[in-house]
Amino acid sequence: AVKEEMERRYPNCRIQLAEVRKNNGLLLHGISIYAPGSIMAPTIYIDGYIQNGYSVEQICDEVTEIYEDNGICRNRTLKISRKSVGKSVCSL
């Protein structure tokens, strides 16, 4: 449901969900939004939002805010952003 909503919000971008196993063995779930023609995209981890009971819409609002704040899909420089509630990290 998160992927479908993000595809609706970013129809010109490729949306990809990923499971990422970190060095400490922790399995995280993330979403990446690839700008048109891009081969790289940051991953925003959404586990914290899920654990805190966020709805699909609320998760998508948070992901959208991170992308908008960092200029993703607009060819601007990416800066690292931390969201304390969801404990998400946007990394490239």
Secondary structure, DSSP 8 states (H G I E B T S, - for coil): -HHHHHHHH-TTSEEEEEEEE-TTS-EEEEEEEE-TT-S---EEE-HHHHHTT--HHHHHHHHHHHHHHHTTTTT-----EEETTTTEEEE-
